[in-house]
Amino acid sequence: LEGKLEEYERAFNGVDSDGTGVISRQTLGQLFAGLGRLLSVDELNNIAEEADVGHDGIDFADFLGLARSHLDLSEVIRYLETSAERPAVPAPVEKSSAELRTVTTVHSESELNAFVNSGEDVVVKLAFTWCRPCKAFAPKYDKFSKVYKKTRFLKIVGNENESCKHYAKEVLKAKISPMFAVYSEGKLVTTWNGANNERFVNNMEQFLTSARELAEVRKSAVAADTSLQPSPPASASHP
């Protein structure tokens, strides 16, 4: 990279078109798509995880590391020069190959949106590192992911980084945790809060077809596992 720092900085600034000083995963995906590399969500996440050391967005230092293994400087500069002359084409969003029947932790709003934009039914648990009810509900959330095996279960920690904080404060307007949000066909359907089994089940089966179809399976699971049975009044924490 010696002797090319100015060129790399030029490339970084071109990709960081909004001037925030960081490149989101969505923008990175668009860059790779523009270079002719259509990545799956998992491939993009793996590259971004490798580059984004602080889980706070890919800054210039991260970009230099990314360039060593995944980018050709001349191709990036050529793409930026020619892309200014034609309409931007968004990178296609593919369904992730991450397994269902488990909880997937996402580390940014763009990573979460990649799942949401796939169109599948998604439930998101917003937690905070200091939230005891969040930790108490975690084993149950994991069990419900195996019961509602057609629904994508995600978890995001609202105080992990600036992107996660933005999702918690500006998107969900979270005041109590844990908080849950369900998405279907790429749209936010409803939200609720509190570590309450009955409320969780009722909302899942009311708003998500993928969960409602498994109501009988859920009844059998609840009958066999007392930890999934209707809980006392919900406990919650205030961010």
C-alpha positions as a Markdown table, in Angstrom:
| # | Residue | x | y | z |
|---|---|---|---|---|
| 1 | Leu | 0.0 | 0.0 | 0.0 |
| 2 | Glu | 3.0 | 2.3 | 0.2 |
| 3 | Gly | 2.8 | 5.3 | -2.1 |
| 4 | Lys | -0.9 | 4.8 | -2.7 |
| 5 | Leu | -2.5 | 6.2 | 0.4 |
| 6 | Glu | -3.8 | 9.2 | -1.4 |
| 7 | Glu | -5.4 | 7.0 | -4.0 |
| 8 | Tyr | -6.9 | 4.7 | -1.3 |
| 9 | Glu | -8.2 | 7.8 | 0.5 |
| 10 | Arg | -9.7 | 9.0 | -2.8 |
| 11 | Ala | -11.4 | 5.6 | -3.3 |
| 12 | Phe | -12.7 | 5.5 | 0.3 |
| 13 | Asn | -14.2 | 9.0 | 0.0 |
| 14 | Gly | -15.8 | 8.0 | -3.2 |
| 15 | Val | -17.5 | 5.0 | -1.7 |
| 16 | Asp | -18.4 | 7.0 | 1.5 |
| 17 | Ser | -20.6 | 9.2 | -0.6 |
| 18 | Asp | -22.5 | 10.7 | 2.3 |
| 19 | Gly | -19.3 | 11.7 | 4.1 |
| 20 | Thr | -19.9 | 10.0 | 7.4 |
| 21 | Gly | -16.4 | 8.5 | 7.6 |
| 22 | Val | -17.7 | 4.9 | 7.6 |
| 23 | Ile | -19.0 | 2.5 | 5.0 |
| 24 | Ser | -22.1 | 0.5 | 5.9 |
| 25 | Arg | -22.5 | -3.1 | 4.9 |
| 26 | Gln | -25.2 | -2.1 | 2.5 |
| 27 | Thr | -22.9 | 0.4 | 0.7 |
| 28 | Leu | -20.1 | -2.3 | 0.7 |
| 29 | Gly | -22.6 | -4.7 | -0.9 |
| 30 | Gln | -23.4 | -2.1 | -3.6 |
| 31 | Leu | -19.7 | -1.6 | -4.2 |
| 32 | Phe | -19.1 | -5.3 | -4.8 |
| 33 | Ala | -22.2 | -5.5 | -7.0 |
| 34 | Gly | -20.8 | -2.6 | -9.0 |
| 35 | Leu | -17.6 | -4.5 | -9.4 |
| 36 | Gly | -19.5 | -7.5 | -10.8 |
| 37 | Arg | -19.4 | -9.5 | -7.6 |
| 38 | Leu | -22.9 | -10.4 | -6.4 |
| 39 | Leu | -22.5 | -11.6 | -2.9 |
| 40 | Ser | -24.9 | -13.5 | -0.8 |
| 41 | Val | -25.9 | -11.9 | 2.6 |
| 42 | Asp | -23.6 | -14.4 | 4.4 |
| 43 | Glu | -20.6 | -13.8 | 2.1 |
| 44 | Leu | -21.0 | -10.0 | 2.5 |
| 45 | Asn | -21.4 | -10.4 | 6.3 |
| 46 | Asn | -18.2 | -12.5 | 6.5 |
| 47 | Ile | -16.2 | -9.9 | 4.5 |
| 48 | Ala | -17.6 | -7.1 | 6.6 |
| 49 | Glu | -17.0 | -8.9 | 9.9 |
| 50 | Glu | -13.4 | -9.5 | 8.9 |
| 51 | Ala | -12.9 | -5.8 | 8.0 |
| 52 | Asp | -15.0 | -4.1 | 10.6 |
| 53 | Val | -12.7 | -4.6 | 13.6 |
| 54 | Gly | -14.7 | -2.4 | 16.0 |
| 55 | His | -18.2 | -3.3 | 14.8 |
| 56 | Asp | -18.8 | 0.4 | 14.3 |
| 57 | Gly | -18.8 | 0.6 | 10.5 |
| 58 | Ile | -15.9 | 0.3 | 8.1 |
| 59 | Asp | -13.6 | 3.4 | 8.5 |
| 60 | Phe | -10.6 | 4.2 | 6.4 |
| 61 | Ala | -8.2 | 2.0 | 8.5 |
| 62 | Asp | -10.7 | -0.9 | 8.0 |
| 63 | Phe | -10.9 | -0.1 | 4.3 |
| 64 | Leu | -7.2 | -0.4 | 3.9 |
| 65 | Gly | -7.3 | -3.9 | 5.4 |
| 66 | Leu | -10.2 | -4.8 | 3.2 |
| 67 | Ala | -8.3 | -3.7 | 0.2 |
| 68 | Arg | -5.4 | -6.0 | 0.9 |
| 69 | Ser | -7.6 | -9.1 | 0.6 |
| 70 | His | -10.8 | -8.3 | -1.3 |
| 71 | Leu | -10.4 | -5.2 | -3.5 |
| 72 | Asp | -8.4 | -4.0 | -6.5 |
| 73 | Leu | -7.7 | -0.3 | -6.2 |
| 74 | Ser | -7.7 | 0.4 | -9.9 |
| 75 | Glu | -11.1 | -1.4 | -10.3 |
| 76 | Val | -12.6 | 0.6 | -7.5 |
| 77 | Ile | -11.5 | 3.9 | -8.9 |
| 78 | Arg | -12.6 | 3.0 | -12.4 |
| 79 | Tyr | -16.0 | 1.9 | -11.0 |
| 80 | Leu | -16.4 | 5.2 | -9.1 |
| 81 | Glu | -15.5 | 7.2 | -12.2 |
| 82 | Thr | -18.0 | 5.4 | -14.4 |
| 83 | Ser | -20.8 | 5.0 | -11.8 |
| 84 | Ala | -21.1 | 8.8 | -11.7 |
| 85 | Glu | -22.2 | 8.7 | -15.3 |
| 86 | Arg | -25.0 | 6.1 | -14.8 |
| 87 | Pro | -27.9 | 5.5 | -12.4 |
| 88 | Ala | -27.0 | 3.4 | -9.4 |
| 89 | Val | -28.2 | -0.1 | -9.4 |
| 90 | Pro | -28.9 | -1.5 | -5.9 |
| 91 | Ala | -27.3 | -4.8 | -5.0 |
| 92 | Pro | -29.8 | -7.6 | -4.9 |
| 93 | Val | -30.7 | -8.8 | -1.5 |
| 94 | Glu | -30.6 | -12.6 | -1.2 |
| 95 | Lys | -32.0 | -14.7 | 1.5 |
| 96 | Ser | -29.4 | -15.7 | 4.0 |
| 97 | Ser | -28.3 | -19.4 | 4.2 |
| 98 | Ala | -28.0 | -18.9 | 8.0 |
| 99 | Glu | -30.0 | -21.7 | 9.6 |
| 100 | Leu | -33.5 | -21.3 | 10.9 |
| 101 | Arg | -34.4 | -22.9 | 14.3 |
| 102 | Thr | -31.7 | -20.8 | 15.9 |
| 103 | Val | -31.1 | -17.2 | 17.0 |
| 104 | Thr | -28.9 | -15.1 | 14.8 |
| 105 | Thr | -27.2 | -12.1 | 16.4 |
| 106 | Val | -26.7 | -9.1 | 14.1 |
| 107 | His | -24.3 | -6.3 | 14.8 |
| 108 | Ser | -25.6 | -3.4 | 12.8 |
| 109 | Glu | -28.8 | -2.0 | 11.4 |
| 110 | Ser | -27.7 | -2.8 | 7.8 |
| 111 | Glu | -27.1 | -6.4 | 8.7 |
| 112 | Leu | -30.5 | -6.6 | 10.2 |
| 113 | Asn | -32.1 | -5.0 | 7.2 |
| 114 | Ala | -30.5 | -7.6 | 4.9 |
| 115 | Phe | -32.6 | -10.2 | 6.6 |
| 116 | Val | -35.7 | -8.1 | 6.7 |
| 117 | Asn | -35.4 | -7.1 | 3.0 |
| 118 | Ser | -35.2 | -10.8 | 2.0 |
| 119 | Gly | -39.0 | -10.8 | 2.6 |
| 120 | Glu | -39.2 | -13.7 | 5.0 |
| 121 | Asp | -41.0 | -13.5 | 8.4 |
| 122 | Val | -38.6 | -12.1 | 10.9 |
| 123 | Val | -38.8 | -11.5 | 14.7 |
| 124 | Val | -36.1 | -9.3 | 16.3 |
| 125 | Lys | -35.3 | -9.2 | 20.0 |
| 126 | Leu | -33.8 | -5.9 | 21.1 |
| 127 | Ala | -31.7 | -6.4 | 24.3 |
| 128 | Phe | -29.1 | -4.5 | 26.3 |
| 129 | Thr | -26.0 | -5.8 | 28.0 |
| 130 | Trp | -27.2 | -4.6 | 31.4 |
| 131 | Cys | -30.8 | -5.8 | 31.0 |
| 132 | Arg | -31.6 | -8.7 | 33.4 |
| 133 | Pro | -35.0 | -9.5 | 31.9 |
| 134 | Cys | -33.4 | -9.7 | 28.5 |
| 135 | Lys | -30.9 | -12.3 | 29.8 |
| 136 | Ala | -33.6 | -14.2 | 31.6 |
| 137 | Phe | -35.7 | -14.5 | 28.5 |
| 138 | Ala | -32.8 | -15.5 | 26.3 |
| 139 | Pro | -33.2 | -19.3 | 26.8 |
| 140 | Lys | -36.9 | -19.1 | 26.1 |
| 141 | Tyr | -36.3 | -17.1 | 23.0 |
| 142 | Asp | -33.9 | -19.8 | 21.8 |
| 143 | Lys | -36.5 | -22.5 | 22.5 |
| 144 | Phe | -39.2 | -20.5 | 20.7 |
| 145 | Ser | -36.9 | -20.3 | 17.6 |
| 146 | Lys | -37.1 | -24.1 | 17.4 |
| 147 | Val | -40.8 | -24.1 | 17.9 |
| 148 | Tyr | -41.5 | -21.4 | 15.2 |
| 149 | Lys | -39.0 | -23.0 | 12.8 |
| 150 | Lys | -40.3 | -21.1 | 9.8 |
| 151 | Thr | -39.6 | -17.7 | 11.2 |
| 152 | Arg | -36.2 | -16.0 | 11.2 |
| 153 | Phe | -35.2 | -15.2 | 14.8 |
| 154 | Leu | -32.7 | -12.3 | 15.2 |
| 155 | Lys | -31.1 | -10.6 | 18.2 |
| 156 | Ile | -29.5 | -7.1 | 18.3 |
| 157 | Val | -27.8 | -5.5 | 21.3 |
| 158 | Gly | -29.0 | -1.9 | 21.5 |
| 159 | Asn | -25.8 | -0.6 | 23.1 |
| 160 | Glu | -23.2 | -2.5 | 21.1 |
| 161 | Asn | -22.3 | 0.3 | 18.7 |
| 162 | Glu | -23.7 | 3.5 | 17.1 |
| 163 | Ser | -25.6 | 1.6 | 14.4 |
| 164 | Cys | -27.3 | -0.6 | 17.0 |
| 165 | Lys | -28.0 | 2.5 | 19.2 |
| 166 | His | -29.7 | 4.2 | 16.2 |
| 167 | Tyr | -31.9 | 1.2 | 15.6 |
| 168 | Ala | -33.0 | 1.1 | 19.2 |
| 169 | Lys | -33.6 | 4.8 | 19.7 |
| 170 | Glu | -34.6 | 6.1 | 16.3 |
| 171 | Val | -36.3 | 3.0 | 14.6 |
| 172 | Leu | -37.9 | 1.2 | 17.5 |
| 173 | Lys | -38.1 | 4.2 | 19.9 |
| 174 | Ala | -37.2 | 1.7 | 22.7 |
| 175 | Lys | -38.0 | 2.7 | 26.2 |
| 176 | Ile | -38.4 | -0.7 | 27.8 |
| 177 | Ser | -36.5 | -3.9 | 27.2 |
| 178 | Pro | -36.5 | -6.6 | 26.0 |
| 179 | Met | -38.4 | -5.2 | 23.0 |
| 180 | Phe | -39.6 | -7.3 | 20.1 |
| 181 | Ala | -40.3 | -6.3 | 16.5 |
| 182 | Val | -41.8 | -8.5 | 13.8 |
| 183 | Tyr | -41.4 | -8.0 | 10.0 |
| 184 | Ser | -43.1 | -9.6 | 7.1 |
| 185 | Glu | -42.5 | -9.0 | 3.4 |
| 186 | Gly | -39.9 | -6.4 | 4.3 |
| 187 | Lys | -42.2 | -4.3 | 6.4 |
| 188 | Leu | -42.4 | -3.7 | 10.2 |
| 189 | Val | -45.7 | -5.2 | 11.3 |
| 190 | Thr | -45.8 | -4.6 | 15.1 |
| 191 | Thr | -43.7 | -4.2 | 18.2 |
| 192 | Trp | -44.1 | -5.0 | 21.9 |
| 193 | Asn | -42.0 | -5.2 | 25.0 |
| 194 | Gly | -41.5 | -7.3 | 28.2 |
| 195 | Ala | -40.2 | -10.8 | 29.0 |
| 196 | Asn | -43.6 | -12.4 | 28.9 |
| 197 | Asn | -44.3 | -15.8 | 27.3 |
| 198 | Glu | -48.0 | -15.3 | 26.6 |
| 199 | Arg | -47.5 | -11.9 | 25.0 |
| 200 | Phe | -44.7 | -13.2 | 22.9 |
| 201 | Val | -46.8 | -16.2 | 21.6 |
| 202 | Asn | -50.0 | -14.1 | 21.1 |
| 203 | Asn | -48.1 | -11.5 | 19.0 |
| 204 | Met | -46.1 | -14.0 | 17.0 |
| 205 | Glu | -49.2 | -16.0 | 16.0 |
| 206 | Gln | -51.4 | -12.9 | 15.4 |
| 207 | Phe | -49.0 | -11.1 | 13.1 |
| 208 | Leu | -46.9 | -13.8 | 11.4 |
| 209 | Thr | -48.4 | -16.5 | 9.2 |
| 210 | Ser | -45.2 | -18.6 | 9.6 |
| 211 | Ala | -45.8 | -18.7 | 13.4 |
| 212 | Arg | -49.6 | -19.1 | 13.2 |
| 213 | Glu | -49.2 | -22.2 | 11.1 |
| 214 | Leu | -47.3 | -23.9 | 13.9 |
| 215 | Ala | -49.8 | -23.1 | 16.7 |
| 216 | Glu | -50.4 | -26.9 | 17.4 |
| 217 | Val | -46.6 | -27.5 | 17.6 |
| 218 | Arg | -46.3 | -24.6 | 20.0 |
| 219 | Lys | -49.1 | -26.0 | 22.2 |
| 220 | Ser | -47.3 | -29.4 | 22.4 |
| 221 | Ala | -44.0 | -27.7 | 23.2 |
| 222 | Val | -45.6 | -25.5 | 26.0 |
| 223 | Ala | -47.2 | -28.6 | 27.5 |
| 224 | Ala | -43.9 | -30.4 | 27.6 |
| 225 | Asp | -41.8 | -27.5 | 28.9 |
| 226 | Thr | -43.0 | -25.5 | 31.9 |
| 227 | Ser | -40.5 | -22.7 | 31.1 |
| 228 | Leu | -42.6 | -21.8 | 28.0 |
| 229 | Gln | -45.9 | -21.7 | 29.8 |
| 230 | Pro | -47.7 | -18.4 | 30.3 |
| 231 | Ser | -45.6 | -16.2 | 32.6 |
| 232 | Pro | -46.5 | -13.9 | 35.4 |
| 233 | Pro | -46.7 | -10.1 | 34.7 |
| 234 | Ala | -43.8 | -9.1 | 32.4 |
| 235 | Ser | -40.6 | -7.8 | 33.9 |
| 236 | Ala | -38.7 | -5.2 | 31.9 |
| 237 | Ser | -35.9 | -2.7 | 32.1 |
| 238 | His | -35.8 | 0.9 | 31.0 |
| 239 | Pro | -32.9 | 1.9 | 28.7 |
